[in-house]
Each structure stands twice: as C-alpha cells, then as structure tokens.
C-alpha cells in the first residue's frame, strides 16, 4: 500500500503555510475514525493573503499573459501530474472522505485529470467573433478572464468538483483561490502542489482550507474577488448569492442540491438494465451525489417485478472497508452526515413508508461511519424522504399509472438537476423529457456522462453550468471593441 505523509498547511503564493493564527482542525477518516492530520484552520486574514497573491499574479500577467497555446501545454502537464500520482491521490481521497478506493482511482482521479486536460486542449480552439456591422465599423467581440476566481467545493467528489471549476478558470487565464470542504481538504492541497510542479506560476492557484463561516464567507464577501463558484447545499448556495450581492456584486455561480426523479414505464425496453441503473446510481458513492436518482417512479403494473429484481441486487452494495478493492460502497463522510441520514430513515418509517431493505447503521465495530443500503416502498410525494435531499444511500419508491400525473409529481420539487425516463416509445420519451424540469434528462440509461456536455440544474439546483465549453462563460467577460472605419475608397 502507498505510504502517505499528509501536509495540512494552506497553499498560498506557491508555498505551504500555516494559518496566520496557527489554528488547526483535525482531519478524521470516516473509514475507521483515525486521525489523518491536523489541517490549517484558515480565517479572514489567510483568505486576504491568498486573494492578494492571486490579484498580484493576475495583474502582472504571469499567467494570463501567456498565449492560449502556452497555457494549454502547462494544463496538460498538470493533468499528467495527477495521473503520475494517481495511487497517492486515490488513497488520500478514500481515507479523507470514505469512498471505495477502486472508484477513487478509476473514477475520481481519471475524471479530474481528463477535465484539466480537456480544458487545456480547448482553450486555444475557442474563437472570438466579429459582429455583422455596416462597412463603416469593425466590431470585435472578445473574451477576457474575469480576474480572481473564488472556488468553494463540497466533500463528496473533492477532486472532480475542484477540477470542474479550476480547469476552465485557469485555462481562461484567471487566478484562483480554492476553499475545499473541511470534511475532505487533503487532495485539494495536493492538487496545488502538482499544479506548481507542472508550471502554473506561484500565486495563480491558492488553497485555503477551513470552515465555511471562517474561510468560505470571507472569500464570498471579498471585495477583490471577481467571481465566486460554489458547489454544495442549496441552503449555503443561497447565502453565497446574498454575500456576492452584499459585497462587490461579483458573479456567483452555484451548483446545488437535487432530488432527481427516475421514471420507469411498463414499456421499458430492458427492465434488468433499468433495475441495475436505479440501484447502482443511488448507492454509488454511498448516495452522496447531488444527482443521485433518489425518487424512483415505477409504473404500477411492473412495480412488483421491478422491486423483486432490485432487492436481489441490494446485497452487492453492503458497505465494506473502502480500502478493500472489492468494496463498492464505503463510508459516509463523517458522523454528522451519518446521523443526518439515519434521521431521514427514521422519518420515513414515522411517516408511513414501508422499509423493504436496510435502514440501519452498519459496521459499528470499525469506528467508521457506515449505513446499510436502504429502500422504502409505498412512498408518497409529500413525505420528507420524497421532498428533501438525504445525501445518503436511501431510495424512495413511488408508483404511478398515468404519464401526465408522474410528470407532475416529478416536477413537484424545488430542485431540477437531473431526471430519467425509461420507455421504448420514442414519442413518449421525447414528450416526457421535454416536460421534465431538469438540467439533464437521461433516456433509457442513468448517469452516462462526458466532459463535453454541460452539467447544472433548473430552479433551486443552481445557476450556471459546469463542464463543456459553456463553462468558459462563467470565467470570462465578453468585451466589445467598436472601431470606426472611414473608407478611403
């Protein structure tokens, strides 16, 4: 096994530094409760230092002054650094937040590296425009980096969520200050070191670990931050928008919660595939995914057959030691989140849903944070478990008989991140997909994905899009340069 030595200090202006007041917090592994390291508990003064370093780097053009092709070469080296340290990063991610190491290595590291490489490759292929004006003018429409970008990311996919934001921001020529979740800060700090090793200049990419009120809020409120990009809960996302307005009206982009509906019609073309997708997608990453299909709508005539197949798969997802390469469901990120999941399970029982699988804490003897894969049948749309984001391995099953009614119930949510529809009827697939209020609608699959397509949601699932070329819209300003032409001929 790879031997790790963790450095919990912040990364500011190309150097590892302690918090100015020397305060730290303990980073505890949810795998077995062990102390991994002490991490710098950054506050406002540390955020000020990181923003000042980022501003200086932006103003002296040490990064944005490079040509797109030059930045591309460095970004590709950055991606290569991730792959060169893949085992270390994967093990760190597993110990820090509890996901199975097999997925930390095959999914998280690879996806983060691919994202950084893709935006590096893309940046010298994005063209500016010339407006179709009269012959007496030349109107140039150009993109410029927005400046200093603050990034706040969650604990469930620390590397991937960071990459989705820092990759397009850096590729466009911005400087970045990243605040990782205090629940999983370690890979973010290592990414900053790897970026420096790849050739990203000091001050361009800074990382300030700490708690939200102490480090996240000062970043969102900072008068010298031009843009704040946040992924996390809808509750905190709303606060980020308020703070952006209270300060300098900085651009605020938020990717927030979800309660994604997964709709299976009786004419589903492959019931086994639909069952496997429903089960694997809700239990993947311990259910700690904003886009998890946590509301399963199954047409009444096939519900019994569907659930019989689903229950047969549940034993495959019993939690185990995340460091074991055969484990497919690991630990909940910490005791606080575990307690929250267990409270939701109790609310489901109390409100009359039928518990048909799981529902209990698991592996107590390990000292870690584990919960059984859980399925509720007979769920009603007004139950708490059908309305609120649980962020754990809990599936709510509802039945339906009418297409228009299931669409109405599916849209009866404050969220609108993702959705799915399973049917062999092309008209039904198109009609339901158009009617669902979600940023992504999957048809006859769930969660197939690619960096080339945008990710984000409607309504209280957030503002803006990660991934694809659309992400550049968040981190660039559009400028018009109007040139008067007095023709000599």
C-alpha positions as CSV (number, residue, x, y, z in Angstrom):
1,X,0.0,0.0,0.0
2,X,1.2,3.5,-0.8
3,X,2.6,5.2,2.4
4,X,1.3,8.7,2.8
5,X,2.5,11.7,4.7
6,X,-0.1,14.4,4.9
7,X,0.6,18.1,4.9
8,X,-2.4,20.0,6.1
9,X,-1.0,23.5,5.7
10,X,-2.5,26.0,3.3
11,X,-1.1,26.7,-0.1
12,X,-0.6,30.5,-0.8
13,X,1.6,32.1,-3.4
14,X,3.3,28.9,-4.2
15,X,4.2,27.9,-0.7
16,X,2.8,25.7,2.1
17,X,2.0,27.9,5.1
18,X,0.3,27.6,8.4
19,X,-2.8,29.7,9.3
20,X,-1.6,33.1,10.4
21,X,-3.0,32.4,13.9
22,X,-1.6,28.9,13.9
23,X,-5.1,27.4,14.4
24,X,-5.8,23.9,13.1
25,X,-8.6,21.4,12.9
26,X,-8.4,17.6,13.0
27,X,-8.9,15.7,9.8
28,X,-10.6,12.4,10.8
29,X,-11.0,9.4,8.5
30,X,-14.6,8.1,8.2
31,X,-13.1,4.7,7.3
32,X,-12.1,3.9,10.9
33,X,-12.1,7.1,12.9
34,X,-8.3,7.5,12.8
35,X,-6.7,11.0,12.8
36,X,-5.1,11.7,9.5
37,X,-3.5,15.0,10.2
38,X,-4.1,18.5,11.5
39,X,-5.2,21.0,8.9
40,X,-4.7,24.7,8.8
41,X,-7.9,26.4,10.0
42,X,-7.7,29.4,7.8
43,X,-9.6,32.6,8.5
44,X,-10.2,36.0,7.0
45,X,-6.5,37.1,7.2
46,X,-5.4,33.9,5.4
47,X,-8.1,34.5,2.7
48,X,-6.9,38.1,2.3
49,X,-3.3,36.8,1.8
50,X,-4.5,34.3,-0.8
51,X,-6.6,36.8,-2.7
52,X,-3.7,39.3,-2.6
53,X,-1.4,36.7,-4.1
54,X,-4.0,35.8,-6.8
55,X,-4.6,39.5,-7.6
56,X,-0.8,40.2,-7.9
57,X,-0.4,37.2,-10.2
58,X,-3.4,38.4,-12.3
59,X,-2.2,42.0,-12.6
60,X,1.4,41.2,-13.5
61,X,0.1,38.8,-16.2
62,X,2.4,36.0,-15.3
63,X,-0.3,33.5,-16.3
64,X,-3.0,35.3,-18.3
65,X,-0.2,37.0,-20.3
66,X,0.8,33.6,-21.8
67,X,-0.8,32.6,-25.1
68,X,-3.6,30.1,-25.0
69,X,-1.2,27.6,-26.6
70,X,1.3,28.1,-23.8
71,X,-1.3,27.8,-21.1
72,X,-2.5,24.6,-22.8
73,X,0.9,23.0,-22.5
74,X,1.0,23.7,-18.8
75,X,-2.5,22.4,-18.2
76,X,-1.7,19.2,-20.0
77,X,1.4,18.8,-17.7
78,X,-0.9,19.4,-14.7
79,X,-3.2,16.6,-15.9
80,X,-0.2,14.4,-16.3
81,X,0.9,15.1,-12.8
82,X,-2.4,13.8,-11.5
83,X,-2.0,10.6,-13.3
84,X,1.6,10.2,-12.2
85,X,0.4,10.5,-8.6
86,X,-2.9,8.6,-9.1
87,X,-2.4,5.9,-6.4
88,X,-1.5,8.6,-3.8
89,X,-4.4,10.8,-4.7
90,X,-6.9,7.9,-4.7
91,X,-5.8,6.6,-1.3
92,X,-5.9,10.1,0.1
93,X,-9.4,10.6,-1.2
94,X,-10.6,7.3,0.2
95,X,-9.1,7.9,3.7
96,X,-10.4,11.5,3.7
97,X,-14.0,11.0,2.7
98,X,-14.7,7.3,2.7
99,X,-15.4,6.3,-0.9
100,X,-14.1,2.9,-2.2
101,X,-10.5,3.2,-3.3
102,X,-11.4,1.3,-6.6
103,X,-13.6,4.2,-7.6
104,X,-11.3,6.9,-6.2
105,X,-8.7,5.6,-8.6
106,X,-10.8,4.7,-11.6
107,X,-13.3,7.5,-11.5
108,X,-12.2,10.4,-9.4
109,X,-8.5,10.7,-10.4
110,X,-9.1,9.9,-14.0
111,X,-12.1,12.2,-14.3
112,X,-10.2,15.1,-12.7
113,X,-7.2,14.6,-14.9
114,X,-9.3,14.3,-18.0
115,X,-11.2,17.6,-17.1
116,X,-7.9,19.5,-16.7
117,X,-6.5,18.1,-19.9
118,X,-9.7,18.8,-21.8
119,X,-9.9,22.5,-20.9
120,X,-6.2,22.9,-21.6
121,X,-6.8,21.4,-25.1
122,X,-9.9,23.5,-25.6
123,X,-8.6,27.0,-24.7
124,X,-6.6,27.6,-28.0
125,X,-9.6,26.4,-30.0
126,X,-12.2,28.9,-28.8
127,X,-12.5,31.7,-31.3
128,X,-13.6,35.3,-30.7
129,X,-16.2,37.0,-33.0
130,X,-16.7,39.9,-35.5
131,X,-20.1,41.4,-35.5
132,X,-22.0,41.8,-38.8
133,X,-22.0,45.6,-38.7
134,X,-22.1,48.1,-41.5
135,X,-18.9,48.6,-43.5
136,X,-18.2,51.8,-41.6
137,X,-17.3,49.8,-38.4
138,X,-15.4,46.8,-37.2
139,X,-16.9,45.4,-34.0
140,X,-14.7,42.8,-32.2
141,X,-16.3,40.6,-29.6
142,X,-13.6,39.1,-27.4
143,X,-13.4,37.1,-24.2
144,X,-11.2,38.2,-21.3
145,X,-10.5,36.4,-18.0
146,X,-12.7,37.7,-15.2
147,X,-9.9,38.1,-12.8
148,X,-9.6,36.5,-9.3
149,X,-12.0,33.5,-9.0
150,X,-13.0,32.1,-5.6
151,X,-14.0,28.5,-5.7
152,X,-15.8,26.6,-2.9
153,X,-16.3,22.9,-3.4
154,X,-18.0,20.1,-1.4
155,X,-16.7,16.9,0.2
156,X,-18.4,14.2,-1.9
157,X,-16.2,14.4,-5.0
158,X,-13.3,16.7,-3.9
159,X,-11.1,16.3,-6.9
160,X,-13.7,16.2,-9.6
161,X,-15.7,19.2,-8.2
162,X,-12.4,21.2,-7.9
163,X,-11.4,20.2,-11.4
164,X,-14.7,21.2,-13.0
165,X,-14.1,24.7,-11.7
166,X,-10.4,25.4,-11.6
167,X,-9.8,23.8,-15.0
168,X,-11.8,26.3,-17.1
169,X,-11.0,29.2,-14.8
170,X,-7.2,28.6,-15.1
171,X,-7.3,27.8,-18.8
172,X,-9.1,31.1,-19.4
173,X,-6.2,32.9,-17.7
174,X,-7.7,33.7,-14.2
175,X,-6.1,33.3,-10.8
176,X,-7.9,31.0,-8.4
177,X,-8.4,30.8,-4.6
178,X,-9.9,27.4,-3.7
179,X,-11.7,26.7,-0.4
180,X,-12.2,22.9,-0.1
181,X,-14.7,21.4,2.4
182,X,-13.3,21.0,5.9
183,X,-14.6,17.4,5.7
184,X,-12.2,16.5,2.8
185,X,-9.4,19.1,2.3
186,X,-6.4,16.9,1.6
187,X,-6.5,16.3,-2.2
188,X,-7.2,19.9,-2.9
189,X,-4.0,20.9,-1.1
190,X,-2.0,18.3,-3.1
191,X,-3.5,19.5,-6.4
192,X,-2.0,22.9,-5.7
193,X,1.5,21.4,-5.3
194,X,1.0,19.4,-8.5
195,X,-0.1,22.5,-10.4
196,X,3.0,24.3,-9.3
197,X,5.2,21.4,-10.4
198,X,3.5,21.5,-13.8
199,X,4.5,25.1,-14.3
200,X,1.5,27.1,-13.1
201,X,3.2,30.2,-11.6
202,X,3.1,30.9,-7.8
203,X,0.0,32.9,-6.8
204,X,-2.1,31.7,-9.7
205,X,-3.6,28.7,-7.7
206,X,-4.0,29.0,-4.0
207,X,-5.8,26.8,-1.5
208,X,-7.2,27.9,1.9
209,X,-8.7,25.1,4.0
210,X,-11.1,25.9,6.8
211,X,-14.7,26.1,7.9
212,X,-17.4,27.8,5.9
213,X,-18.1,30.8,8.2
214,X,-14.4,31.4,8.8
215,X,-12.9,30.9,5.3
216,X,-15.7,30.4,2.8
217,X,-17.7,33.5,3.8
218,X,-14.7,35.9,3.7
219,X,-14.0,34.5,0.2
220,X,-17.5,35.1,-1.0
221,X,-17.6,38.5,0.6
222,X,-14.2,39.6,-0.5
223,X,-14.2,42.9,-2.4
224,X,-11.2,41.8,-4.6
225,X,-12.7,38.5,-5.8
226,X,-14.4,39.0,-9.2
227,X,-16.3,35.7,-9.3
228,X,-17.4,33.0,-6.8
229,X,-18.1,29.5,-8.0
230,X,-19.7,27.2,-5.4
231,X,-20.9,23.6,-5.3
232,X,-22.8,22.4,-2.2
233,X,-26.2,22.6,-0.5
234,X,-29.0,24.9,-1.7
235,X,-29.1,26.4,1.8
236,X,-25.5,27.6,1.6
237,X,-25.7,28.4,-2.1
238,X,-28.4,31.0,-1.3
239,X,-26.1,32.5,1.2
240,X,-23.3,32.7,-1.4
241,X,-25.6,34.7,-3.7
242,X,-26.5,37.1,-0.9
243,X,-22.8,37.6,0.0
244,X,-22.0,38.2,-3.6
245,X,-24.6,40.9,-3.7
246,X,-23.6,42.4,-0.4
247,X,-20.0,42.8,-1.4
248,X,-18.9,43.9,-4.9
249,X,-21.7,42.2,-6.9
250,X,-19.3,39.6,-8.0
251,X,-20.5,36.9,-10.4
252,X,-21.9,34.0,-8.4
253,X,-22.3,30.5,-9.9
254,X,-23.8,27.8,-7.9
255,X,-24.3,24.0,-8.5
256,X,-26.7,22.9,-5.7
257,X,-28.9,20.1,-4.5
258,X,-31.1,17.6,-6.3
259,X,-33.9,15.2,-5.8
260,X,-33.8,13.6,-9.2
261,X,-36.8,11.6,-10.4
262,X,-36.2,8.3,-12.2
263,X,-39.3,7.3,-14.2
264,X,-39.7,3.7,-15.4
265,X,-42.7,3.0,-17.7
266,X,-44.1,-0.5,-18.2
267,X,-42.8,-0.5,-21.8
268,X,-39.2,0.0,-20.6
269,X,-37.0,-1.7,-23.3
270,X,-34.8,-3.5,-20.8
271,X,-36.1,-4.0,-17.3
272,X,-32.9,-5.6,-15.9
273,X,-30.9,-2.6,-17.1
274,X,-33.3,-0.2,-15.6
275,X,-33.2,-2.0,-12.3
276,X,-29.4,-2.1,-12.3
277,X,-29.2,1.6,-13.1
278,X,-31.7,2.5,-10.4
279,X,-29.9,0.6,-7.7
280,X,-26.3,1.3,-8.7
281,X,-26.8,5.0,-9.2
282,X,-28.4,5.6,-5.8
283,X,-25.9,3.6,-3.9
284,X,-22.8,4.8,-5.8
285,X,-20.6,7.0,-3.7
286,X,-22.8,6.0,-0.7
287,X,-25.6,8.0,-2.2
288,X,-23.6,11.2,-1.6
289,X,-24.2,12.6,-5.0
290,X,-26.3,15.6,-5.8
291,X,-27.6,14.0,-9.0
292,X,-28.5,10.6,-7.3
293,X,-31.9,9.3,-8.6
294,X,-33.4,9.2,-5.2
295,X,-37.0,9.3,-6.3
296,X,-37.9,6.1,-8.3
297,X,-41.3,6.2,-10.1
298,X,-42.3,2.8,-11.4
299,X,-45.5,2.2,-13.3
300,X,-47.8,0.1,-11.1
301,X,-48.2,-2.8,-13.4
302,X,-44.4,-3.7,-13.2
303,X,-43.6,-2.4,-9.8
304,X,-43.6,-5.8,-8.0
305,X,-41.3,-7.4,-10.6
306,X,-39.1,-4.3,-10.6
307,X,-38.7,-4.4,-6.8
308,X,-38.1,-8.1,-6.7
309,X,-35.1,-7.6,-9.0
310,X,-33.9,-4.6,-7.1
311,X,-33.9,-6.3,-3.8
312,X,-31.9,-9.2,-5.3
313,X,-29.1,-6.7,-6.1
314,X,-29.0,-5.0,-2.7
315,X,-26.6,-7.5,-1.1
316,X,-24.0,-6.5,-3.6
317,X,-24.0,-2.9,-2.1
318,X,-23.5,-3.8,1.6
319,X,-20.8,-1.4,2.9
320,X,-17.3,-2.6,3.5
321,X,-13.8,-1.4,4.1
322,X,-13.2,1.2,1.4
323,X,-9.5,0.2,1.2
324,X,-10.6,-3.3,0.0
325,X,-10.6,-3.2,-3.8
326,X,-13.7,-5.4,-3.9
327,X,-15.8,-2.9,-1.9
328,X,-18.4,-1.0,-3.9
329,X,-20.0,1.1,-1.1
330,X,-17.8,2.7,1.5
331,X,-18.2,5.0,4.5
332,X,-20.4,8.1,4.9
333,X,-18.1,11.1,5.1
334,X,-18.5,11.8,8.9
335,X,-20.6,11.2,12.0
336,X,-22.6,14.3,11.4
337,X,-23.7,13.2,7.9
338,X,-24.3,9.6,9.2
339,X,-26.6,11.0,11.9
340,X,-28.5,13.0,9.3
341,X,-29.0,10.0,7.0
342,X,-30.3,7.9,10.0
343,X,-32.7,10.7,10.9
344,X,-34.2,10.7,7.4
345,X,-34.6,6.9,7.6
346,X,-36.5,7.3,10.9
347,X,-38.7,10.0,9.3
348,X,-39.6,7.6,6.5
349,X,-40.7,5.0,9.0
350,X,-42.6,7.5,11.1
351,X,-44.5,9.0,8.1
352,X,-45.7,5.6,6.9
353,X,-43.3,4.5,4.2
354,X,-42.6,0.8,4.0
355,X,-39.0,-0.1,4.7
356,X,-38.1,-3.1,2.5
357,X,-34.3,-3.0,2.7
358,X,-31.6,-1.8,5.1
359,X,-32.3,1.1,7.3
360,X,-29.6,0.6,10.0
361,X,-26.1,1.7,10.8
362,X,-23.5,-0.9,9.8
363,X,-20.0,-1.9,10.9
364,X,-20.2,-0.1,14.2
365,X,-17.2,-2.1,15.4
366,X,-14.8,-0.4,12.9
367,X,-15.2,3.0,14.4
368,X,-16.2,4.3,11.0
369,X,-19.4,5.8,9.6
370,X,-21.4,3.2,7.6
371,X,-25.1,2.7,6.8
372,X,-26.9,-0.1,5.0
373,X,-28.3,0.4,1.5
374,X,-31.9,1.4,2.2
375,X,-35.1,1.2,0.1
376,X,-38.6,2.5,1.0
377,X,-41.7,1.4,-0.9
378,X,-45.1,3.0,-0.7
379,X,-43.6,6.5,-0.5
380,X,-46.0,9.4,-1.0
381,X,-44.9,12.7,-2.7
382,X,-45.5,14.7,0.4
383,X,-43.2,12.6,2.7
384,X,-40.0,14.1,3.9
385,X,-37.9,11.4,2.2
386,X,-39.5,12.2,-1.1
387,X,-39.0,16.0,-0.8
388,X,-35.7,16.6,0.9
389,X,-32.2,15.8,-0.3
390,X,-30.9,13.0,2.0
391,X,-27.4,12.6,0.6
392,X,-27.1,9.0,1.6
393,X,-27.9,5.5,0.2
394,X,-31.7,5.8,0.6
395,X,-34.1,5.1,-2.3
396,X,-37.8,6.2,-2.2
397,X,-40.1,4.2,-4.5
398,X,-43.4,5.7,-5.8
399,X,-45.8,4.1,-8.2
400,X,-47.9,5.7,-11.0
401,X,-50.4,4.8,-13.7
402,X,-50.6,8.0,-15.8
403,X,-47.8,9.8,-17.7
404,X,-49.1,13.3,-17.1
405,X,-49.5,12.6,-13.4
406,X,-46.0,11.2,-13.0
407,X,-44.5,14.2,-14.8
408,X,-46.5,16.5,-12.4
409,X,-45.1,14.6,-9.4
410,X,-41.6,14.5,-10.7
411,X,-41.7,18.3,-11.2
412,X,-43.2,18.8,-7.7
413,X,-39.8,19.6,-6.3
414,X,-37.8,22.7,-5.5
415,X,-34.9,21.1,-7.4
416,X,-34.3,20.4,-11.1
417,X,-30.9,18.9,-11.5
418,X,-31.3,15.6,-13.3
419,X,-34.1,13.1,-14.3
420,X,-34.6,9.9,-16.3
421,X,-37.3,8.3,-18.4
422,X,-37.3,4.6,-19.4
423,X,-39.6,3.7,-22.4
424,X,-39.4,2.1,-25.8
425,X,-41.9,4.7,-27.1
426,X,-40.0,7.4,-28.9
427,X,-42.9,9.9,-28.7
428,X,-43.3,9.3,-25.0
429,X,-39.6,9.6,-24.4
430,X,-39.4,13.0,-26.2
431,X,-42.6,14.3,-24.7
432,X,-41.7,13.4,-21.1
433,X,-38.1,14.6,-21.4
434,X,-39.3,18.0,-22.6
435,X,-41.8,18.2,-19.8
436,X,-39.4,17.4,-17.1
437,X,-37.8,20.5,-15.5
438,X,-34.2,19.4,-15.1
439,X,-30.8,20.4,-16.5
440,X,-30.2,16.8,-17.8
441,X,-32.7,14.2,-18.7
442,X,-31.4,10.7,-19.3
443,X,-33.4,8.3,-21.6
444,X,-33.1,4.5,-21.1
445,X,-29.9,5.0,-19.0
446,X,-28.8,6.9,-16.0
447,X,-25.7,9.0,-15.4
448,X,-23.9,8.3,-18.6
449,X,-21.6,11.3,-18.8
450,X,-18.9,13.2,-20.7
451,X,-16.9,16.3,-20.2
452,X,-18.3,17.7,-23.5
453,X,-21.8,18.2,-22.1
454,X,-22.9,20.9,-19.6
455,X,-23.9,20.0,-16.0
456,X,-26.2,22.0,-13.9
457,X,-29.8,22.4,-12.9
458,X,-33.1,24.4,-13.0
459,X,-34.7,26.2,-10.1
460,X,-33.0,25.7,-6.7
461,X,-30.5,23.3,-8.2
462,X,-28.3,26.3,-9.0
463,X,-27.2,28.9,-11.5
464,X,-24.8,28.3,-14.4
465,X,-23.2,25.2,-15.9
466,X,-20.1,23.2,-15.2
467,X,-18.3,21.2,-17.9
468,X,-18.3,21.6,-21.7
469,X,-17.3,24.9,-23.5
470,X,-20.3,26.6,-21.7
471,X,-18.1,26.7,-18.5
472,X,-15.9,29.3,-20.1
473,X,-18.9,31.7,-19.9
474,X,-18.6,31.7,-16.1
475,X,-15.0,32.7,-16.0
476,X,-14.7,35.2,-18.8
477,X,-16.0,38.7,-19.6
478,X,-17.4,39.5,-23.0
479,X,-15.9,42.7,-24.4
480,X,-17.0,44.7,-27.5
481,X,-14.4,46.8,-29.2
482,X,-16.0,49.1,-31.8
483,X,-13.7,50.6,-34.4
484,X,-14.9,53.3,-36.7
485,X,-13.8,52.9,-40.3
486,X,-13.7,55.9,-42.7
487,X,-13.2,54.2,-46.0
488,X,-10.7,55.9,-48.3
489,X,-12.3,54.3,-51.4
